[in-house]
Amino acid sequence: MKHGKKYNEAAKQIDRAAAYEPNEAIALAKQTAVAKFDETIELHLRTGCDGRHAEQQIRGAVVLPHGTGKTVKVLVFAKGDKLTEAEAAGADHVGGEELIPRIQNEGWLDFDVVVATPDMMGVVGRLGKVLGPKGLMPNPKAGTVTMDVTKAVNEIKAGKIEYRLDKTNIIHVPLGKASFDQEKLQDNFRAVMDVIQKAKPSALKGQYLKSITLSSTMGPGVKVSTAKF
């Protein structure tokens, strides 16, 4: 894969053979974010899990202490009083069955997270083929299927992110923006690592976290030492 001049210059600042302490890795990821926009600092965790086995699946959510730096649009599927509650909590879009054709037929996807009350999951299930591949399907483990829509919307707006194994058994999560100061990114990193460590499947034999890498959206990867984890 060919990289541009900026990427190659940034990559020279990183020792590819080294595994850095988290605070050093965060500093390097910030330094090597040289794009013209405010890049996201991303965390990539390669696990020893086999996601094909249900007991080794990892999925959940964590509220980043300093948020993601991104404005998140929330869609809530609910009915009755819960619609009013969701609107009051600051949901960007609220509704019920009438939204299905808009999403299915018109391709409307102007939202980042979908929350649904349990009594609406029968309706939302019809959108599985659209929302599923995009990772937008509400899920009880992620706290997005709930009767407490106020709490769900508030947490998402405050910086709640989902984590899950992808098909290659890697977890990818945002830690914030390159413009965040070092301490905020370190706090967010610790919050994510705490929940990921607690989420280790008891059925797993062998090493849990095989590699930890930090990078900015357009920047090179920085290896983080797994010794502490």
Residue pairs with C-beta under 8 A, 6 or more apart in sequence:
3 11
6 34
6 35
6 218
7 218
7 219
7 220
9 34
10 31
10 32
10 34
10 219
10 220
11 32
11 220
13 28
13 31
13 32
14 28
14 32
14 220
14 221
14 222
16 223
18 223
19 223
19 224
19 225
19 226
19 227
20 28
20 222
20 223
20 224
20 225
21 224
21 225
22 186
22 189
22 224
22 225
22 228
23 182
23 186
25 214
25 222
25 223
25 224
26 41
26 175
26 182
26 185
26 186
26 189
26 214
27 182
28 214
28 222
29 41
29 178
29 214
29 215
29 216
29 219
29 222
30 41
30 178
30 182
30 185
30 216
32 215
32 216
32 219
32 220
32 222
33 39
33 41
33 178
33 216
33 217
33 218
33 219
34 218
34 219
35 216
35 217
35 218
35 219
38 69
38 177
38 178
38 179
39 177
39 178
39 216
39 217
39 218
39 219
40 68
40 69
40 70
40 174
40 175
40 176
40 177
40 178
40 216
40 217
41 174
41 175
41 176
41 177
41 178
41 180
41 185
41 214
41 215
41 216
42 172
42 173
42 174
42 175
42 214
42 215
42 216
42 217
43 171
43 172
43 173
43 174
43 175
43 189
43 192
43 212
43 213
43 214
44 170
44 171
44 172
44 212
44 213
44 214
44 215
44 221
45 170
45 171
45 172
45 196
45 209
45 211
45 212
46 169
46 170
46 209
46 210
46 211
46 212
46 213
47 58
47 165
47 169
47 170
47 171
47 208
47 209
47 210
48 169
48 204
48 206
48 207
48 208
48 209
48 210
49 56
49 57
49 58
49 165
49 169
49 201
49 204
49 208
50 56
50 169
51 57
51 58
51 165
51 166
51 167
51 169
53 203
55 201
55 202
55 203
56 201
56 203
56 204
57 164
57 165
57 201
58 163
58 164
58 165
58 171
58 196
58 199
58 201
59 139
59 141
59 142
59 162
59 163
59 164
59 165
60 141
60 142
60 162
60 163
60 164
60 195
60 199
61 141
61 142
61 143
61 144
61 155
61 160
61 161
61 162
61 163
62 160
62 161
62 163
62 191
62 192
62 195
63 155
63 158
63 159
63 160
63 161
63 191
64 159
64 160
64 161
64 175
64 176
64 188
64 191
64 192
65 159
65 184
65 187
65 188
65 191
66 159
66 176
66 180
66 184
66 185
66 187
66 188
67 158
67 159
67 176
68 159
68 161
68 174
68 175
68 176
68 177
69 176
69 177
69 179
69 180
70 112
70 174
70 177
72 112
72 113
72 156
72 157
73 92
73 93
73 110
73 111
73 112
73 113
74 90
74 91
74 92
74 93
74 111
74 112
74 113
74 114
74 115
74 153
74 156
74 157
75 91
75 92
75 93
75 94
75 95
75 99
75 111
75 113
75 114
75 115
76 82
76 83
76 86
76 91
76 93
76 94
76 95
76 114
76 115
76 116
76 149
76 152
76 153
77 94
77 95
77 96
77 99
77 114
77 115
77 116
77 117
77 120
77 123
77 124
77 138
78 85
78 86
78 94
78 96
78 116
78 117
78 120
78 149
79 96
79 117
79 119
79 120
82 117
82 147
82 149
83 94
83 95
83 96
85 149
85 150
86 94
86 115
86 149
86 150
86 153
87 94
88 150
89 149
89 150
89 153
89 154
90 153
90 154
90 157
91 115
91 149
91 153
92 111
93 99
93 110
93 111
96 120
96 123
97 123
99 108
100 123
100 126
100 127
102 108
103 109
103 127
103 130
103 131
104 126
104 127
104 130
109 130
109 134
109 136
111 136
113 136
113 144
113 156
114 124
114 131
114 136
114 137
114 138
114 144
115 138
115 144
115 145
115 146
115 149
115 152
115 153
115 156
116 124
116 138
116 144
116 145
117 145
117 146
117 147
117 149
118 145
118 146
118 147
121 138
121 145
124 131
124 137
124 138
127 137
128 137
131 137
135 162
135 164
138 144
138 145
139 145
139 162
140 146
142 162
143 152
143 155
143 160
144 152
144 162
146 152
161 173
161 174
161 192
163 171
163 173
163 192
163 195
163 196
163 199
164 171
165 171
166 172
171 196
173 192
175 185
175 188
175 189
175 192
175 214
176 184
176 185
176 188
178 216
180 188
193 229
196 209
197 208
197 229
200 208
208 229
209 226
209 229
210 226
211 223
211 226
212 223
212 224
212 225
212 226
212 229
213 221
213 222
213 223
213 224
214 221
214 222
214 224
215 221
215 222
